[in-house]
């Protein structure tokens, strides 16, 4: 696998992506954009935040992705009484009077952090440290997490009572913020037909952990032209009211813009987006294709934008 040329490796990822989406579509009806965003963030070695009402198959999607990619899967249901040790693990005194570390559910390849805004900041921070460092520290000992490591967190946008919204600095750790919408009538008919019969859809494993790590390295090595790099950085700069590139309208509609992490994720995501669409280097269209999920949670709307009923997506569309 290591002896492929860069072109062969890119073609191999494109083929693998095609097979992965075909397998996932056996179980997940529709949601093509959501599936694409999740896979792009996996191959870009980023994390993903899924925002949608209950019942849109968020958990099923993550379980299916884990099966198709042959990865260890762990689901953590976030609740107000969850402690950091419930996620990362703790030390216990063994029968031999020595302390030993019992690993928590964070020691898996794909973590589904269900309703991450339902748990207090201390527990959120424990997960976010693991996301950033790819390791956890317990009683002064550092324990490395298995690779690849990928967190998919979900949030329910409706009910905000008794929740702990993630602070902006922690939201920034997520590469994508993916909005899930209701299925179309045709899709919903198919969903109900498939899920109310006795038939069980089995999915095949397409890639393993080693191959995913190989493709993550390959995506990083894809060359980017200067004009695409400049376009991505300028696009992020235009979201900052203090920047000279920001238009008077953006200065009025936004209080805060996106940081440098947004520029990094725009380029990484554009590289992966280009490869799965059969290109060997990203162009401006690839940056635009992933701009919404990258910027959506990184811009803070002003009072004017909220009064005019403008969503983050509306403002991003103005920028594009």
C-alpha positions in Angstrom: 0.0 0.0 0.0 2.9 2.3 0.7 4.4 2.0 -2.8 1.6 3.8 -4.7 2.3 7.0 -6.5 0.4 10.0 -5.3 -2.0 9.8 -8.3 -2.7 6.1 -7.6 -3.3 6.8 -3.9 -5.8 9.6 -4.8 -7.6 7.3 -7.2 -7.7 4.6 -4.6 -9.3 7.0 -2.1 -11.9 8.1 -4.7 -12.8 4.4 -5.3 -12.9 3.6 -1.6 -15.2 6.6 -1.0 -17.5 5.4 -3.8 -17.8 1.9 -2.1 -18.1 3.4 1.4 -21.1 5.6 0.4 -22.7 2.7 -1.5 -22.5 0.6 1.7 -23.8 3.4 4.0 -26.7 4.1 1.6 -28.0 0.5 2.3 -28.8 1.6 5.8 -29.0 5.4 5.6 -31.6 6.8 3.2 -30.8 10.2 1.7 -28.6 12.5 3.9 -25.9 12.4 1.1 -24.4 15.7 2.1 -24.2 14.7 5.8 -22.5 11.4 4.9 -20.0 13.3 2.7 -19.2 15.8 5.4 -18.6 13.0 8.0 -16.3 11.1 5.6 -14.4 14.2 4.5 -13.8 15.0 8.2 -12.6 11.5 8.9 -10.1 11.5 6.0 -9.0 15.1 7.0 -8.4 13.8 10.5 -11.0 16.3 12.0 -14.0 16.0 14.3 -17.6 16.7 13.4 -20.6 18.3 15.2 -24.0 17.1 14.0 -26.9 19.4 14.8 -30.4 18.1 14.2 -33.7 17.2 15.9 -34.1 13.7 17.4 -35.0 10.8 15.1 -32.9 11.8 12.1 -30.7 8.6 12.4 -27.6 10.4 13.8 -26.6 7.4 16.0 -27.4 4.9 13.2 -25.2 6.9 10.8 -22.2 6.9 13.1 -22.6 3.1 13.9 -22.9 2.4 10.2 -19.8 4.4 9.4 -17.8 2.6 12.1 -18.9 -0.8 10.7 -18.0 0.1 7.1 -14.6 1.4 8.2 -14.0 -1.6 10.5 -13.3 0.7 13.5 -14.0 0.4 17.3 -17.2 2.3 18.1 -18.2 3.8 21.5 -21.3 5.8 22.3 -21.4 8.1 25.3 -24.8 9.5 26.3 -24.1 12.9 27.9 -26.1 13.7 31.0 -25.9 16.4 33.7 -24.4 14.0 36.2 -21.7 12.6 33.9 -18.2 13.0 35.4 -14.9 13.3 33.5 -13.8 9.9 34.8 -16.9 8.3 33.3 -15.5 9.2 29.9 -11.7 8.9 30.1 -11.5 6.2 32.8 -10.0 6.1 36.3 -7.5 4.3 38.5 -8.6 1.6 40.9 -6.8 -0.3 43.6 -6.3 -3.8 42.4 -6.1 -7.0 44.6 -2.3 -6.8 44.5 -2.6 -3.4 46.3 -1.3 -1.6 43.1 -3.3 1.0 41.2 -4.3 0.1 37.7 -5.9 2.2 35.0 -9.4 1.2 33.8 -9.9 2.8 30.3 -13.1 4.7 29.7 -15.3 4.7 26.6 -13.1 7.4 25.0 -10.6 4.6 24.1 -12.2 3.7 20.8 -11.7 4.9 17.2 -15.1 6.5 16.7 -16.8 8.2 19.6 -20.4 9.3 19.4 -20.8 12.0 22.0 -24.6 12.1 22.1 -26.1 15.5 23.2 -22.7 17.0 24.2 -24.5 20.1 25.4 -26.3 18.2 28.2 -23.2 17.8 30.3 -21.4 20.3 32.5 -18.3 22.1 31.2 -15.8 20.0 33.2 -16.9 16.8 31.5 -17.1 18.6 28.1 -13.5 19.8 28.6 -12.3 16.2 29.3 -13.6 15.0 26.0 -12.3 18.1 24.2 -8.8 17.6 25.7 -8.8 14.0 24.3 -9.9 15.4 20.9 -7.1 17.9 20.8 -4.2 15.9 22.4 -5.3 12.4 21.1 -4.3 11.3 24.7 -5.7 11.5 28.2 -4.0 12.2 31.5 -5.1 10.4 34.7 -3.2 10.7 38.0 -0.2 12.2 36.2 0.0 9.3 33.7 -0.6 10.0 30.0 -2.4 7.4 28.0 -2.4 7.6 24.2 -5.7 7.0 22.4 -5.9 4.5 19.5 -5.6 5.9 16.0 -7.5 6.9 14.0 -9.5 8.9 16.6 -12.6 10.7 15.6 -15.4 12.4 17.6 -18.9 12.9 16.3 -20.8 15.0 18.7 -24.6 15.6 18.4 -26.7 18.5 19.6 -30.4 19.0 19.6 -31.2 22.5 18.5 -34.7 22.7 19.9 -34.6 22.2 23.7 -32.0 24.5 25.3 -33.3 24.4 28.9 -30.9 22.8 31.3 -28.2 22.6 28.7 -24.6 23.8 28.7 -23.8 25.3 25.3 -20.3 24.7 24.2 -18.1 27.8 24.5 -16.7 29.2 21.2 -13.2 28.0 21.9 -14.4 24.5 22.3 -16.7 24.6 19.2 -13.6 25.7 17.3 -12.1 22.2 17.8 -14.7 20.7 15.5 -13.8 20.8 11.9 -17.4 20.7 10.7 -20.8 21.8 12.0 -23.2 19.7 10.0 -26.9 20.6 10.0 -29.3 17.7 9.5 -32.6 18.3 7.9 -35.9 16.3 7.7 -35.9 13.7 4.9 -38.0 14.4 1.7 -41.4 12.7 1.4 -39.9 10.1 -1.0 -37.0 9.4 1.3 -39.3 9.1 4.3 -41.5 6.6 2.6 -38.4 4.5 1.9 -37.1 4.9 5.5 -40.5 3.7 6.9 -40.7 0.8 4.4 -37.1 -0.4 5.3 -37.3 0.1 9.0 -40.7 -1.5 9.7 -40.0 -4.9 8.1 -38.1 -7.9 9.5 -35.3 -7.5 6.9 -31.9 -6.5 8.3 -29.4 -4.7 6.0 -25.9 -6.0 6.5 -23.0 -3.7 5.4 -19.5 -4.8 4.2 -16.2 -3.6 5.6 -14.4 -1.5 3.1 -11.4 0.0 4.9 -9.5 -0.7 8.1 -7.7 1.6 10.6 -4.3 1.3 8.9 -5.7 2.2 5.5 -7.6 5.2 6.9 -4.4 6.5 8.5 -2.6 6.0 5.1 -5.3 8.1 3.4 -5.2 10.8 6.1 -1.5 11.3 5.4 -2.1 11.2 1.6 -4.8 14.0 1.9 -2.3 16.2 3.8 0.3 15.7 1.0 -2.0 16.9 -1.8 -0.5 20.1 -3.4 -2.5 23.4 -3.3 -2.0 26.3 -5.6 -1.3 29.7 -4.2 -4.5 31.3 -5.5 -6.7 28.6 -3.7 -4.7 29.1 -0.5 -5.2 32.9 -0.8 -8.9 32.5 -1.5 -9.5 30.4 1.6 -7.5 32.7 3.9 -9.2 35.8 2.5 -12.6 34.2 2.8 -12.0 33.6 6.5 -10.5 37.1 6.9 -13.7 38.6 5.4 -15.7 37.2 8.4 -13.8 39.3 10.9 -15.4 42.7 11.5 -11.9 44.1 12.5 -10.4 43.1 9.1 -9.9 45.6 6.3 -11.2 42.9 3.9 -14.6 42.8 5.7 -17.4 44.6 3.9 -19.5 47.3 5.7 -22.4 44.8 5.7 -20.4 42.0 7.3 -19.2 44.5 10.0 -22.8 45.2 10.7 -24.0 41.6 10.7 -21.2 39.9 12.7 -19.7 40.5 16.1 -16.9 38.0 15.8 -15.3 36.2 12.8 -13.5 32.9 12.3 -10.0 32.2 13.5 -7.0 30.7 11.7 -8.2 27.1 12.4 -11.0 27.8 9.9 -8.4 28.6 7.2 -6.6 25.3 8.0 -9.8 23.3 7.9 -11.0 24.9 4.6 -7.7 23.9 2.9 -7.7 20.3 4.4 -11.3 19.8 3.6 -10.9 21.2 0.1 -8.1 18.7 -0.5 -10.2 15.8 0.5 -13.3 17.1 -1.4 -11.2 17.4 -4.5 -9.8 13.8 -4.4 -13.2 12.2 -3.8 -14.5 14.1 -6.9 -11.6 12.8 -9.1 -9.3 15.9 -8.9 -5.6 15.8 -7.9 -5.5 19.3 -6.5 -8.3 21.5 -5.0 -9.7 24.6 -6.7 -11.9 27.4 -5.5 -15.1 25.4 -6.0 -13.8 22.8 -3.5 -13.2 25.5 -0.9 -16.7 26.9 -1.5 -18.3 23.4 -1.2 -17.2 23.0 2.4 -17.3 26.7 3.5 -20.7 26.4 5.2 -19.9 23.5 7.6 -16.4 25.0 8.4 -17.6 28.6 9.1 -21.2 28.0 10.5 -20.1 27.6 14.1 -17.2 30.0 14.0 -19.0 33.3 13.3 -21.0 35.1 15.9 -24.0 37.1 14.6 -24.7 40.6 15.8 -28.0 41.9 17.1 -28.8 43.3 13.7 -28.4 39.9 12.0 -30.7 38.3 14.6 -33.2 41.1 14.3 -33.3 40.6 10.5 -33.7 36.9 10.9 -30.4 36.1 9.1 -28.9 32.7 9.9 -25.1 32.0 9.9 -25.7 30.2 6.5 -27.3 33.3 5.0 -24.3 35.4 6.0 -21.9 32.8 4.6 -23.8 32.8 1.3 -23.3 36.6 1.2 -19.6 36.1 1.7 -19.4 33.4 -1.1 
